[in-house]
């Protein structure tokens, strides 16, 4: 098996386990996530992980072949934090909204994740992501979407959350590196921003209106507005002829 290349940790057969392994896969993944949360994606290496675990390379490579496989495992563990609530009283939008908020909050707790989502192997084969997908498909089905439409609607919702969370995670990472609070960072940038928008009347008006607002609340309000717009659009397509074939 050593000479084979597998596209994902989820497609590689598990190596035979020793009867009394000194280190479990769960331990490795948990410590890798701690490193990523503390220092970001660039700080993670197999050598640093081994040092933190007080383990040699052989113990690590019993469970993962390389850093890419390790990241796949950590990404799926993070997806395990996402809540997909049950639909109550037929209100599928409430369930989808709560799931979207849970996904965004999960990404913001682990901001490094947005930098690896497009390069984390066959992430959709991870058990936690599969569980989330299965449950979210059920939410849309209970809203009246057939399964193909539920799949496209789920993809649209997740794409919106990832897009917003990617920008937010980058912003919050920059703020964290500054050593200041978000409010302090914005106040420091404000004079330069106000100067930069002087030739642009629309932007100048927006900046003036937002100057007194709390940055976190502004981000939250923006997310809610966009999310409602996405769900409005998906709901409007219910019952339209030709939606299964992707016709407008």
C-alpha positions as CSV (number, residue, x, y, z in Angstrom):
1,X,0.0,0.0,0.0
2,X,3.0,2.3,0.5
3,X,3.4,2.8,-3.2
4,X,-0.2,3.8,-3.9
5,X,-1.5,7.3,-4.2
6,X,-4.9,8.0,-2.7
7,X,-6.8,11.2,-3.5
8,X,-8.1,11.6,0.0
9,X,-7.7,10.2,3.5
10,X,-11.3,9.0,3.1
11,X,-10.4,6.8,0.1
12,X,-7.3,5.2,1.7
13,X,-7.9,2.0,3.5
14,X,-7.0,2.2,7.2
15,X,-3.7,0.8,8.2
16,X,-3.7,-2.2,10.5
17,X,-3.8,-1.0,14.1
18,X,-1.5,-2.2,16.8
19,X,-3.3,-3.7,19.8
20,X,-2.1,-1.0,22.1
21,X,-1.5,2.1,20.0
22,X,0.4,4.8,21.8
23,X,-1.4,7.6,20.0
24,X,-5.0,7.7,18.5
25,X,-6.1,9.5,15.4
26,X,-8.5,11.6,17.6
27,X,-5.6,12.8,19.7
28,X,-3.6,13.8,16.6
29,X,-6.6,15.6,15.1
30,X,-7.4,17.4,18.3
31,X,-3.9,18.8,18.8
32,X,-3.6,19.7,15.2
33,X,-6.8,21.8,15.5
34,X,-5.4,23.5,18.6
35,X,-2.3,24.5,16.6
36,X,-4.4,25.7,13.7
37,X,-6.7,27.7,16.0
38,X,-3.8,29.3,17.8
39,X,-1.4,30.1,15.0
40,X,-3.1,29.5,11.6
41,X,-2.5,27.2,8.7
42,X,1.1,28.3,8.1
43,X,2.1,27.2,11.6
44,X,1.1,23.5,11.2
45,X,3.7,21.0,10.3
46,X,4.1,17.3,11.0
47,X,7.3,18.0,13.0
48,X,5.7,20.6,15.2
49,X,2.7,18.4,15.7
50,X,4.9,15.5,16.7
51,X,6.8,17.7,19.2
52,X,3.5,18.9,20.7
53,X,2.3,15.3,21.1
54,X,5.7,14.1,22.3
55,X,5.6,11.5,19.5
56,X,7.8,10.4,16.7
57,X,7.0,10.5,13.0
58,X,6.2,6.8,12.9
59,X,3.4,7.3,15.4
60,X,1.9,10.0,13.3
61,X,2.2,8.3,10.0
62,X,0.4,5.3,11.4
63,X,-2.8,7.4,11.0
64,X,-2.1,9.9,8.3
65,X,0.3,9.8,5.3
66,X,1.0,13.6,5.1
67,X,-0.2,17.0,6.2
68,X,-2.9,17.1,3.5
69,X,-4.6,14.1,5.0
70,X,-4.3,15.6,8.4
71,X,-6.0,18.8,7.3
72,X,-8.9,16.8,5.8
73,X,-9.5,15.1,9.2
74,X,-9.4,18.4,11.0
75,X,-11.7,20.1,8.6
76,X,-14.2,17.3,9.0
77,X,-13.9,17.5,12.8
78,X,-14.7,21.3,12.6
79,X,-17.8,20.5,10.5
80,X,-19.0,18.3,13.4
81,X,-19.7,21.6,15.3
82,X,-22.3,22.7,12.8
83,X,-25.9,22.4,13.9
84,X,-28.7,21.5,11.5
85,X,-31.8,21.9,13.6
86,X,-35.0,19.9,13.0
87,X,-37.8,21.6,11.1
88,X,-40.6,22.7,13.5
89,X,-44.1,23.5,12.5
90,X,-43.1,23.3,8.8
91,X,-40.8,26.3,9.2
92,X,-38.0,25.2,7.0
93,X,-36.6,28.7,6.6
94,X,-36.0,29.0,10.4
95,X,-34.1,25.7,10.4
96,X,-32.0,26.8,7.3
97,X,-31.3,30.2,8.9
98,X,-30.1,28.6,12.1
99,X,-27.9,26.2,10.2
100,X,-26.4,29.0,8.2
101,X,-25.6,31.0,11.3
102,X,-24.1,27.9,12.9
103,X,-21.9,27.3,9.9
104,X,-20.7,30.9,9.8
105,X,-20.0,30.9,13.6
106,X,-18.0,27.7,13.2
107,X,-15.9,29.2,10.4
108,X,-15.3,32.3,12.5
109,X,-14.2,30.2,15.5
110,X,-11.7,28.5,13.2
111,X,-10.8,31.2,10.7
112,X,-7.9,29.2,9.1
113,X,-10.5,26.8,7.6
114,X,-11.6,29.2,4.8
115,X,-8.0,29.1,3.4
116,X,-8.2,25.3,2.9
117,X,-11.8,24.6,1.9
118,X,-10.9,24.4,-1.8
119,X,-7.8,22.3,-1.2
120,X,-8.9,19.9,1.5
121,X,-9.1,16.8,-0.7
122,X,-12.4,15.1,-1.1
123,X,-13.8,16.8,2.0
124,X,-17.4,15.9,1.2
125,X,-16.6,12.3,2.0
126,X,-16.0,13.1,5.6
127,X,-18.6,11.7,8.0
128,X,-19.4,15.0,9.7
129,X,-19.8,16.9,6.4
130,X,-22.0,14.0,5.1
131,X,-24.1,14.2,8.2
132,X,-24.6,17.9,7.8
133,X,-25.4,17.6,4.1
134,X,-27.9,14.8,4.7
135,X,-29.7,16.8,7.4
136,X,-29.7,20.0,5.5
137,X,-31.1,18.2,2.4
138,X,-33.9,17.0,4.7
139,X,-34.6,20.6,5.8
140,X,-35.1,21.7,2.2
141,X,-37.2,18.6,1.3
142,X,-39.5,19.4,4.2
143,X,-39.9,22.9,2.7
144,X,-41.3,21.4,-0.5
145,X,-38.1,21.1,-2.6
146,X,-37.6,17.8,-4.5
147,X,-34.2,16.2,-3.9
148,X,-32.4,17.7,-6.9
149,X,-33.7,21.1,-6.1
150,X,-32.8,20.6,-2.4
151,X,-29.3,19.8,-3.4
152,X,-28.9,22.9,-5.5
153,X,-30.5,25.0,-2.8
154,X,-28.2,23.6,-0.2
155,X,-25.2,24.3,-2.4
156,X,-26.3,27.9,-2.9
157,X,-26.8,28.5,0.8
158,X,-23.4,27.0,1.8
159,X,-21.7,29.0,-1.0
160,X,-23.2,32.2,0.4
161,X,-22.1,31.5,3.9
162,X,-18.6,30.5,2.8
163,X,-18.2,33.7,0.7
164,X,-19.2,35.9,3.6
165,X,-17.3,34.0,6.2
166,X,-14.1,34.0,4.1
167,X,-14.1,37.8,4.0
168,X,-15.0,38.1,7.7
169,X,-12.3,35.5,8.7
170,X,-9.6,37.4,6.7
171,X,-10.7,40.7,8.4
172,X,-10.8,39.3,11.9
173,X,-7.4,37.6,11.4
174,X,-5.9,40.9,10.5
175,X,-7.6,42.5,13.5
176,X,-6.3,39.8,15.8
177,X,-2.7,40.2,14.5
178,X,-2.9,43.9,15.3
179,X,-3.4,43.2,19.0
180,X,-6.4,45.6,19.1
181,X,-10.1,45.1,19.4
182,X,-12.2,45.4,16.2
183,X,-13.6,48.7,17.4
184,X,-10.0,50.1,18.0
185,X,-8.8,48.9,14.6
186,X,-11.7,50.5,12.8
187,X,-11.2,53.8,14.7
188,X,-7.5,53.7,13.7
189,X,-8.4,53.2,10.0
190,X,-11.3,55.6,9.9
191,X,-9.3,58.9,9.1
192,X,-7.6,57.3,6.2
193,X,-10.8,55.7,4.9
194,X,-12.7,59.0,5.2
195,X,-9.9,60.7,3.2
196,X,-9.9,58.0,0.5
197,X,-13.6,58.2,-0.2
198,X,-13.8,62.0,-0.6
199,X,-14.0,61.8,-4.5
200,X,-16.7,59.2,-4.3
201,X,-20.0,60.6,-3.0
202,X,-21.9,57.3,-2.6
203,X,-19.0,55.7,-0.7
204,X,-18.5,58.9,1.3
205,X,-22.2,58.8,2.4
206,X,-22.0,55.1,3.3
207,X,-18.8,55.6,5.4
208,X,-20.3,58.5,7.2
209,X,-23.4,56.5,8.1
210,X,-21.4,53.5,9.2
211,X,-18.8,55.4,11.3
212,X,-21.0,55.4,14.4
213,X,-22.0,51.8,14.1
214,X,-20.5,48.9,16.0
215,X,-18.5,46.8,13.5
216,X,-19.6,43.4,14.8
217,X,-23.3,44.4,14.6
218,X,-22.7,45.8,11.1
219,X,-21.3,42.5,9.9
220,X,-24.2,40.6,11.6
221,X,-26.8,42.8,10.0
222,X,-25.2,42.4,6.6
223,X,-25.1,38.6,6.9
224,X,-28.8,38.5,7.9
225,X,-29.9,40.6,5.0
226,X,-27.9,38.6,2.5
227,X,-29.2,35.3,4.0
228,X,-32.8,36.4,3.9
229,X,-32.3,37.4,0.2
230,X,-30.9,34.0,-0.6
231,X,-33.7,32.2,1.1
232,X,-36.3,34.6,-0.6
233,X,-34.9,33.6,-4.0
234,X,-34.9,29.9,-3.3
235,X,-38.4,30.1,-1.9
236,X,-39.6,32.0,-5.0
237,X,-38.4,29.2,-7.2
238,X,-40.6,26.6,-5.5
239,X,-43.3,25.3,-7.9
240,X,-41.8,27.0,-11.0
241,X,-41.9,24.8,-14.1
242,X,-38.5,23.7,-15.3
243,X,-36.6,24.2,-12.0
244,X,-35.4,20.6,-12.1
245,X,-33.6,21.2,-15.4
246,X,-32.1,24.4,-14.2
247,X,-34.2,26.7,-16.4
248,X,-34.7,30.2,-15.1
